[in-house]
Amino acid sequence: MPIVTVQQGPRTVELKRELVKKITDAFVEAYEIPAETVQVWIHEVPADSWGAAGTLIADK
């Protein structure tokens, strides 16, 4: 059973639904496995808890 972990900034529920569907479909096609065996975990990181290039994302 594949488990996919996505770490990202906050997104809408609609976008997360679409992402989960597309990731699941990719595993079903590539591995020829049932969709029921694919799990997708989304970890959202707030903009004030994530930085890039020495700056918090919240400050950009």
The first five atom37 places (N, CA, C, CB, O) and aatype in JSON, in Angstrom:
{
  "aatype": [12, 14, 9, 19, 16, 19, 5, 5, 7, 14, 1, 16, 19, 6, 10, 11, 1, 6, 10, 19, 11, 11, 9, 16, 3, 0, 13, 19, 6, 0, 18, 6, 9, 14, 0, 6, 16, 19, 5, 19, 17, 9, 8, 6, 19, 14, 0, 3, 15, 17, 7, 0, 0, 7, 16, 10, 9, 0, 3, 11],
  "atom_mask": [
    [1, 1, 1, 1, 1],
    [1, 1, 1, 1, 1],
    [1, 1, 1, 1, 1],
    [1, 1, 1, 1, 1],
    [1, 1, 1, 1, 1],
    [1, 1, 1, 1, 1],
    [1, 1, 1, 1, 1],
    [1, 1, 1, 1, 1],
    [1, 1, 1, 0, 1],
    [1, 1, 1, 1, 1],
    [1, 1, 1, 1, 1],
    [1, 1, 1, 1, 1],
    [1, 1, 1, 1, 1],
    [1, 1, 1, 1, 1],
    [1, 1, 1, 1, 1],
    [1, 1, 1, 1, 1],
    [1, 1, 1, 1, 1],
    [1, 1, 1, 1, 1],
    [1, 1, 1, 1, 1],
    [1, 1, 1, 1, 1],
    [1, 1, 1, 1, 1],
    [1, 1, 1, 1, 1],
    [1, 1, 1, 1, 1],
    [1, 1, 1, 1, 1],
    [1, 1, 1, 1, 1],
    [1, 1, 1, 1, 1],
    [1, 1, 1, 1, 1],
    [1, 1, 1, 1, 1],
    [1, 1, 1, 1, 1],
    [1, 1, 1, 1, 1],
    [1, 1, 1, 1, 1],
    [1, 1, 1, 1, 1],
    [1, 1, 1, 1, 1],
    [1, 1, 1, 1, 1],
    [1, 1, 1, 1, 1],
    [1, 1, 1, 1, 1],
    [1, 1, 1, 1, 1],
    [1, 1, 1, 1, 1],
    [1, 1, 1, 1, 1],
    [1, 1, 1, 1, 1],
    [1, 1, 1, 1, 1],
    [1, 1, 1, 1, 1],
    [1, 1, 1, 1, 1],
    [1, 1, 1, 1, 1],
    [1, 1, 1, 1, 1],
    [1, 1, 1, 1, 1],
    [1, 1, 1, 1, 1],
    [1, 1, 1, 1, 1],
    [1, 1, 1, 1, 1],
    [1, 1, 1, 1, 1],
    [1, 1, 1, 0, 1],
    [1, 1, 1, 1, 1],
    [1, 1, 1, 1, 1],
    [1, 1, 1, 0, 1],
    [1, 1, 1, 1, 1],
    [1, 1, 1, 1, 1],
    [1, 1, 1, 1, 1],
    [1, 1, 1, 1, 1],
    [1, 1, 1, 1, 1],
    [1, 1, 1, 1, 1]
  ],
  "atom_positions": [
    [[0.84, -1.17, 0.0], [0.0, 0.0, 0.0], [0.89, 1.24, 0.0], [-0.96, 0.0, 1.21], [1.57, 1.5, 0.99]],
    [[0.89, 2.01, -1.09], [1.69, 3.22, -1.12], [1.07, 4.32, -0.24], [1.83, 3.72, -2.55], [-0.14, 4.49, -0.17]],
    [[1.95, 5.04, 0.43], [1.55, 6.21, 1.21], [2.36, 7.38, 0.67], [1.78, 6.0, 2.76], [3.59, 7.35, 0.69]],
    [[1.67, 8.39, 0.19], [2.31, 9.58, -0.37], [2.12, 10.71, 0.62], [1.71, 9.94, -1.77], [1.0, 10.98, 1.06]],
    [[3.21, 11.39, 0.97], [3.14, 12.52, 1.87], [3.44, 13.79, 1.1], [4.12, 12.36, 3.06], [4.45, 13.89, 0.41]],
    [[2.55, 14.76, 1.22], [2.71, 16.06, 0.56], [2.86, 17.11, 1.65], [1.49, 16.38, -0.38], [2.01, 17.21, 2.53]],
    [[3.93, 17.87, 1.59], [4.11, 18.99, 2.51], [3.98, 20.26, 1.69], [5.5, 18.92, 3.26], [4.66, 20.43, 0.68]],
    [[3.1, 21.14, 2.14], [2.82, 22.34, 1.36], [2.25, 23.42, 2.25], [1.84, 22.03, 0.2], [1.93, 23.19, 3.42]],
    [[2.13, 24.6, 1.69], [1.42, 25.68, 2.36], [-0.07, 25.42, 2.24], [0.0, 0.0, 0.0], [-0.5, 24.55, 1.48]],
    [[-0.87, 26.18, 2.98], [-2.32, 25.98, 2.96], [-2.92, 26.14, 1.56], [-2.99, 26.95, 3.91], [-2.54, 27.03, 0.8]],
    [[-3.86, 25.27, 1.24], [-4.6, 25.32, -0.02], [-6.07, 25.09, 0.28], [-4.06, 24.25, -1.04], [-6.42, 24.65, 1.38]],
    [[-6.93, 25.37, -0.67], [-8.36, 25.15, -0.49], [-8.68, 23.66, -0.5], [-9.18, 25.88, -1.58], [-7.91, 22.85, -1.03]],
    [[-9.81, 23.31, 0.07], [-10.24, 21.91, 0.07], [-10.42, 21.42, -1.37], [-11.57, 21.74, 0.86], [-10.09, 20.27, -1.67]],
    [[-10.92, 22.26, -2.24], [-11.13, 21.86, -3.63], [-9.8, 21.48, -4.3], [-11.82, 22.98, -4.42], [-9.72, 20.48, -5.0]],
    [[-8.76, 22.29, -4.07], [-7.46, 21.97, -4.66], [-6.88, 20.7, -4.07], [-6.49, 23.13, -4.45], [-6.25, 19.91, -4.79]],
    [[-7.07, 20.48, -2.78], [-6.56, 19.26, -2.15], [-7.3, 18.03, -2.68], [-6.69, 19.35, -0.62], [-6.69, 16.98, -2.88]],
    [[-8.59, 18.14, -2.89], [-9.34, 17.02, -3.49], [-8.78, 16.66, -4.85], [-10.84, 17.37, -3.62], [-8.58, 15.48, -5.16]],
    [[-8.53, 17.67, -5.67], [-8.0, 17.44, -7.01], [-6.61, 16.8, -6.94], [-7.94, 18.76, -7.79], [-6.31, 15.88, -7.71]],
    [[-5.77, 17.28, -6.04], [-4.43, 16.73, -5.9], [-4.48, 15.26, -5.48], [-3.63, 17.54, -4.88], [-3.79, 14.43, -6.06]],
    [[-5.3, 14.95, -4.48], [-5.42, 13.57, -4.01], [-5.89, 12.65, -5.14], [-6.39, 13.49, -2.81], [-5.39, 11.54, -5.29]],
    [[-6.84, 13.11, -5.91], [-7.36, 12.31, -7.03], [-6.27, 12.06, -8.06], [-8.57, 13.03, -7.7], [-6.1, 10.93, -8.53]],
    [[-5.52, 13.1, -8.42], [-4.5, 12.95, -9.45], [-3.33, 12.08, -8.97], [-3.97, 14.33, -9.88], [-2.81, 11.27, -9.74]],
    [[-2.94, 12.23, -7.72], [-1.88, 11.37, -7.19], [-2.33, 9.92, -7.17], [-1.46, 11.82, -5.77], [-1.59, 9.02, -7.58]],
    [[-3.55, 9.68, -6.71], [-4.09, 8.32, -6.67], [-4.14, 7.73, -8.07], [-5.49, 8.32, -6.05], [-3.72, 6.59, -8.28]],
    [[-4.66, 8.49, -9.03], [-4.74, 8.0, -10.41], [-3.36, 7.65, -10.96], [-5.41, 9.04, -11.31], [-3.22, 6.66, -11.68]],
    [[-2.36, 8.44, -10.63], [-1.0, 8.17, -11.12], [-0.47, 6.84, -10.58], [-0.05, 9.32, -10.72], [0.15, 6.07, -11.32]],
    [[-0.71, 6.57, -9.29], [-0.26, 5.3, -8.72], [-1.04, 4.12, -9.29], [-0.4, 5.34, -7.2], [-0.47, 3.06, -9.55]],
    [[-2.33, 4.3, -9.49], [-3.14, 3.23, -10.06], [-2.62, 2.87, -11.45], [-4.63, 3.65, -10.13], [-2.51, 1.69, -11.79]],
    [[-2.31, 3.87, -12.24], [-1.81, 3.62, -13.59], [-0.39, 3.05, -13.58], [-1.84, 4.91, -14.41], [-0.11, 2.08, -14.28]],
    [[0.49, 3.65, -12.81], [1.91, 3.23, -12.83], [2.12, 1.86, -12.2], [2.76, 4.26, -12.1], [2.92, 1.06, -12.71]],
    [[1.43, 1.58, -11.1], [1.67, 0.34, -10.37], [0.61, -0.73, -10.61], [1.74, 0.63, -8.91], [0.73, -1.86, -10.14]],
    [[-0.44, -0.35, -11.35], [-1.54, -1.27, -11.64], [-2.1, -1.85, -10.35], [-1.06, -2.41, -12.57], [-2.19, -3.07, -10.18]],
    [[-2.48, -0.96, -9.44], [-3.04, -1.34, -8.14], [-4.4, -0.69, -7.97], [-2.08, -0.92, -6.99], [-4.7, 0.29, -8.66]],
    [[-5.23, -1.21, -7.08], [-6.53, -0.6, -6.84], [-6.38, 0.76, -6.13], [-7.43, -1.54, -6.01], [-5.49, 0.94, -5.3]],
    [[-7.24, 1.68, -6.47], [-7.21, 3.01, -5.86], [-7.35, 2.92, -4.34], [-8.34, 3.88, -6.43], [-6.8, 3.75, -3.62]],
    [[-8.06, 1.92, -3.86], [-8.29, 1.77, -2.41], [-7.0, 1.53, -1.63], [-9.24, 0.63, -2.16], [-6.98, 1.7, -0.41]],
    [[-5.93, 1.15, -2.32], [-4.68, 0.87, -1.61], [-3.78, 2.09, -1.5], [-3.95, -0.24, -2.31], [-2.74, 2.04, -0.83]],
    [[-4.14, 3.19, -2.15], [-3.3, 4.39, -2.15], [-3.78, 5.35, -1.07], [-3.33, 5.07, -3.55], [-4.96, 5.68, -0.99]],
    [[-2.83, 5.81, -0.25], [-3.14, 6.81, 0.76], [-2.32, 8.06, 0.47], [-2.86, 6.27, 2.2], [-1.14, 7.98, 0.12]],
    [[-2.94, 9.22, 0.62], [-2.26, 10.49, 0.44], [-2.44, 11.3, 1.72], [-2.81, 11.28, -0.81], [-3.56, 11.55, 2.16]],
    [[-1.31, 11.69, 2.3], [-1.34, 12.5, 3.52], [-0.86, 13.89, 3.17], [-0.46, 11.87, 4.66], [0.2, 14.06, 2.58]],
    [[-1.65, 14.88, 3.52], [-1.28, 16.27, 3.26], [-0.97, 16.95, 4.58], [-2.43, 17.02, 2.5], [-1.8, 17.02, 5.48]],
    [[0.25, 17.45, 4.67], [0.68, 18.2, 5.85], [0.81, 19.66, 5.42], [2.04, 17.65, 6.44], [1.68, 20.01, 4.62]],
    [[-0.04, 20.5, 5.95], [0.02, 21.92, 5.61], [0.85, 22.67, 6.64], [-1.39, 22.51, 5.51], [0.65, 22.54, 7.85]],
    [[1.76, 23.46, 6.13], [2.65, 24.25, 6.98], [2.23, 25.71, 6.86], [4.15, 24.04, 6.58], [2.2, 26.24, 5.75]],
    [[1.92, 26.37, 7.97], [1.53, 27.78, 7.9], [2.69, 28.63, 7.36], [1.1, 28.28, 9.29], [3.86, 28.3, 7.55]],
    [[2.35, 29.71, 6.7], [3.35, 30.58, 6.08], [4.33, 31.16, 7.1], [2.66, 31.71, 5.33], [5.45, 31.52, 6.75]],
    [[3.91, 31.26, 8.36], [4.83, 31.79, 9.37], [5.7, 30.7, 10.01], [4.03, 32.51, 10.46], [6.46, 30.97, 10.94]],
    [[5.58, 29.48, 9.5], [6.4, 28.36, 10.0], [7.23, 27.74, 8.89], [5.5, 27.3, 10.65], [7.63, 26.57, 8.99]],
    [[7.49, 28.51, 7.83], [8.16, 27.97, 6.67], [8.99, 29.1, 6.05], [7.14, 27.37, 5.64], [8.49, 30.21, 5.87]],
    [[10.22, 28.82, 5.74], [11.07, 29.84, 5.14], [11.79, 29.34, 3.92], [0.0, 0.0, 0.0], [11.97, 28.13, 3.73]],
    [[12.21, 30.27, 3.1], [13.01, 29.96, 1.91], [13.96, 31.14, 1.68], [12.1, 29.7, 0.64], [13.56, 32.3, 1.81]],
    [[15.18, 30.83, 1.35], [16.18, 31.86, 1.05], [16.35, 32.84, 2.21], [15.8, 32.61, -0.22], [16.58, 34.03, 1.98]],
    [[16.23, 32.35, 3.43], [16.45, 33.17, 4.61], [15.29, 34.05, 5.03], [0.0, 0.0, 0.0], [15.44, 34.9, 5.91]],
    [[14.12, 33.86, 4.42], [12.96, 34.69, 4.71], [11.73, 33.82, 4.95], [12.71, 35.68, 3.56], [11.5, 32.84, 4.24]],
    [[10.95, 34.2, 5.94], [9.67, 33.49, 6.13], [8.77, 33.73, 4.93], [8.96, 33.96, 7.43], [8.73, 34.82, 4.37]],
    [[8.06, 32.7, 4.55], [7.11, 32.82, 3.43], [6.07, 33.89, 3.77], [6.41, 31.44, 3.14], [5.62, 34.6, 2.87]],
    [[5.69, 34.01, 5.03], [4.7, 35.01, 5.45], [5.19, 36.43, 5.17], [4.38, 34.85, 6.93], [4.37, 37.34, 5.03]],
    [[6.49, 36.64, 5.09], [7.04, 37.97, 4.88], [7.2, 38.32, 3.42], [8.35, 38.09, 5.56], [7.61, 39.43, 3.1]],
    [[6.88, 37.4, 2.54], [7.03, 37.67, 1.1], [5.79, 38.29, 0.53], [7.36, 36.4, 0.34], [5.74, 38.59, -0.66]]
  ]
}
